[in-house]
């Protein structure tokens, strides 16, 4: 009996780890599929068009644990993106 290759996207997910943006996206939202698929989806695409930083704050499940640490590490790219988004939210 041959072993079937795993589907490349089977079990893949992404999570939004940035701050909640009222009416746009909530912190901790889980999306099924790859990051690329998630960002191209209708629900997320409009949010990214309004706030481009959101795309950087959506991370794949494979790096979620590490990303949650980095977003709280001053000077990291994720921390910078979160801060930039927070500034934009205050301006709106």
GUZA-893747 format. One line per 8 residues: number of its first residue (from 0); their letters; for each residue x, y, z of N, C-alpha, C. Coordinates in steps of 0.001 Angstrom, whole numbers, plus 524288, in hexadecimal, padded with zeros to 5 digits. Layout:
BEGIN
NUM = a = X/Y/Z/X/Y/Z/X/Y/Z; ...;
//
This chain:
BEGIN
0 = xxxxxxxx = 80354/7FB65/80000/80000/80000/80000/80380/804D8/80000; 802A4/8084C/7FC57/805C2/80D0F/7FBE7/803D7/8112B/7FFC7; 8077D/8140C/801CB/80620/8183E/8055F/80521/81D28/8022E; 800A9/81F85/80302/7FF4E/82441/8001A/80251/828E6/8024B; 80400/82C35/7FEC5/8069A/83106/80076/80289/83485/8030D; 8043E/83737/80714/800A9/83ABF/809C4/7FF58/83F60/80647; 7FA82/840FD/80698/7F8E7/845B2/803CB/7FBFD/84A3E/8060B; 7FE49/84D47/8029B/801AF/8519A/8043A/7FEE5/85574/807D5;
8 = xxxxxxxx = 7F9D1/85649/806FC/7F6E8/85A14/80A1C/7F3B8/8578F/80E7A; 7F3F3/85271/80F09/7F0E7/84FD4/8130D/7F29D/8519A/81877; 7EEEA/8534D/81B78/7F010/854DB/820D5/7F2AD/85A23/82151; 7F314/85D17/81D18/7F59E/8622E/81D7B/7F1AE/8663C/81F51; 7F3B1/869E0/82257/7F075/86E2C/8242B/7F3E4/872E5/82537; 7F16B/8774F/825BE/7F410/87C2F/82708/7F11E/87EC9/82B75; 7F3C3/88246/82E18/7F14A/88529/83258/7F2D9/88ADE/83205; 7EF31/88E44/83355/7F044/893D6/83397/7F1EC/8950C/8392E;
16 = xxxxxxxx = 7F6B4/89723/839D2/7F8BE/8980D/83F17/7F920/89DD9/84070; 7F723/8A11F/83CFD/7F744/8A6C0/83DFB/7F2B8/8A87E/84158; 7F26C/8AD92/84247/7EE22/8AFA5/84576/7E8F0/8AF55/8428D; 7E4B8/8AF03/8456E/7DF8B/8AF00/84308/7DE75/8B451/840A1; 7DC3E/8B433/83BF9/7DAA8/8B8F6/83945/7D4C0/8B888/838A2; 7D1EE/8BBB7/83B84/7CC3D/8BB56/83BAC/7C9E5/8BB68/8362C; 7C6B7/8B77A/83520/7C41A/8B711/83019/7C78E/8B52D/82BA5; 7CC78/8B3F6/82CD1/7D015/8B25B/828B3/7D231/8ACDD/829B6;
24 = xxxxxxxx = 7D4CE/8AC1B/82E37/7D72B/8A70B/82F82/7D7FC/8A6C3/83565; 7D77F/8A228/83791/7D816/8A14E/83D34/7DD31/89E7E/83E6F; 7DFAC/8A00A/842A9/7E45E/89D5C/84494/7E30A/8979F/8458F; 7E68C/89435/843D8/7E5E0/88EA3/844D6/7E289/88BCD/840D5; 7E0C3/88E7D/83CC8/7DD9B/88BF2/838C7/7E0DC/887C7/83604; 7DE91/8832C/83569/7E11C/87ECD/832CD/7DEBE/87E44/82D5B; 7E21D/87D8C/8297E/7E06D/87CDE/82419/7E250/87798/8221A; 7DEFD/874E0/81F47/7E07A/86FE3/81CF6/7E373/870EA/817EA;
32 = xxxxxxxx = 7E7B7/86E25/81710/7EABF/86E98/81249/7EFEB/87162/8132D; 7F2C8/87217/80EE5/7F7E9/87496/80F37/7F75A/87A77/80FF3; 7FBA4/87CF7/8114E/7FB96/882A6/81204/7FA26/8854E/80CE2; 7FC63/88385/8089C/7FB48/885D7/8037D/7F576/8857E/80234; 7F322/880ED/8031C/7ED8C/88039/80213/7EA4A/883BC/80598; 7EBE4/88435/80A72/7E909/8875E/80E32/7E907/88D14/80CA3; 7ED85/88F21/80B2D/7EDE9/894A5/809C5/7EAD9/895CA/804C9; 7EA77/89204/80142/7E793/892CC/7FC66/7E1AE/89215/7FD14;
40 = xxxxxxxx = 7DFFD/88FE2/80175/7DA66/88EFF/80242/7D785/89439/802A2; 7D298/89434/80117/7CF7A/898FF/80112/7CF45/89B95/80671; 7CE99/89873/80A79/7CE0B/89A94/80FB7/7D2EA/89D74/81192; 7D76B/89B82/81034/7DC53/89DCD/81210/7DE77/8A1E1/80E44; 7DD98/8A11A/80946/7DFB8/8A4AF/8055C/7DE14/8AA58/8065C; 7D929/8AB3A/807A5/7D75B/8B094/808A2/7D9EB/8B2DB/80D88; 7DAD7/8AF95/8116E/7DD79/8B16D/81632/7E31A/8B2ED/81505; 7E5C0/8AFD2/811C4/7EB2F/8B0E8/8105D/7EB8B/8B5CB/80CF1;
48 = xxxxxxxx = 7E7AF/8B6A3/809AC/7E7A6/8BB62/8067F/7E73C/8C03D/809EF; 7E429/8BFDD/80E02/7E378/8C449/81197/7E827/8C4F9/81529; 7EA25/8C09C/81735/7EE9B/8C098/81AC5/7F28E/8BC7D/818E7; 7F659/8BDF0/815A5/7FA17/8BA22/81383/7FD2E/8B72C/817AA; 7FDD8/8B967/81C47/800C8/8B6CA/82074/7FE3B/8B1AD/82221; 7F92D/8B12A/82142/7F665/8AC65/822C5/7F8CA/8A7A2/82026; 7FA7B/8A82D/81B4D/7FCC7/8A3B9/81875/8018C/8A18D/81B48; 804B2/8A4FB/81D9D/8095D/8A334/8206A/80801/8A0C9/825B0;
56 = xxxxxxxx = 8035A/8A1F3/827A8/801C9/8A003/82CC3/7FE7D/89B0C/82C6C; 7FDE5/89905/827B7/7FB81/893E4/826F2/80001/8900E/82642; 80048/88C43/829A8/804A5/88894/82996/802A2/88302/82909; 805CF/87FBB/826AB/8044A/87A42/82603/80491/8776C/82B40; 801B4/87342/82B90/8019F/87028/8305B/806F0/86DF8/831C3; 80A37/86D2E/82DD0/80F6A/86AFD/82EB2/812E4/86EA0/831E7; 81205/873B8/8317E/8155A/8777E/8343D/8125D/87A97/83861; 80D9E/878EF/83980/80A44/87BDA/83D1A/80CBD/87C9A/8427B;
64 = xxxxxxxx = 80EC5/87887/844C0/8110C/878F6/849FB/81595/87CDB/84A0F; 81905/87C70/84644/81D7C/87FF6/845EE/81BB1/88599/844DE; 817D4/88632/8417F/815E2/88B6B/84023/81361/88E15/844D8; 810C4/88B16/84823/80E51/88D5D/84CD3/8126C/88F81/85087; 816FD/88D32/85097/81B4C/88F3A/853CC/81D95/89411/85139; 81E81/893BE/84C1F/820FB/89815/84956/81DA5/89D07/8494D; 81881/89C78/84932/81530/8A121/84904/815A8/8A452/84E08; 81768/8A1D5/85232/81836/8A488/8572A/81DED/8A5DD/85826;
72 = xxxxxxxx = 82142/8A4FD/85443/826D2/8A629/854B8/827E1/8AB72/85231; 82945/8AF67/85549/82A44/8B494/8530C/82E57/8B453/84EB1; 82D30/8B717/84A73/830D3/8B748/84611/82FFE/8B318/841F4; 82CFF/8AF0B/8432C/82C14/8AAF6/83F3D/8286B/8AD12/83B0A; 82897/8AAB4/83679/82550/8AC65/83228/81F87/8AC14/83393; 81DFB/8A7E5/83620/8187C/8A75D/837A0/816D8/8AB9A/83B7C; 81A3C/8ACD8/83F30/81904/8B0FF/842EA/81891/8B641/8401F; 81BDA/8B731/83C4E/81BA2/8BC11/83945/81696/8BC66/83629;
80 = xxxxxxxx = 814FA/8B81B/833C5/81023/8B812/830BF/80B64/8B8E8/83443; 80B72/8B67B/838D4/8071C/8B73C/83C82/806C1/8BCEA/83E28; 80B3A/8BF43/83F36/80B56/8C4BF/840D6/80978/8C85A/83C6A; 80B35/8C746/8379E/8098D/8CA66/8331D/803A1/8CA0C/8325B; 80179/8C568/8330E/7FBD6/8C4B5/8328F/7F903/8C7B0/836DD; 7FB00/8C775/83B90/7F889/8CA42/83FE7/7F87B/8D022/83EE5; 7FCAC/8D22E/83CBF/7FCF5/8D7CD/83B84/7F8DF/8D91C/83754; 7F880/8D5EB/83340/7F49E/8D6E5/82F23/7EF19/8D6B4/83146;
88 = xxxx = 7EE19/8D307/834D5/7E8E0/8D283/8370C/7E770/8D774/83A1D; 7EB27/8D9C6/83CD7/7EA19/8DE87/83FCD/7E8FC/8E31F/83C32; 7EB83/8E31A/83795/7EAC6/8E756/833DB/7E561/8E717/83151; 7E328/8E266/830C6/7DE06/8E1C9/82E3F/7D995/8E350/831B6;
//
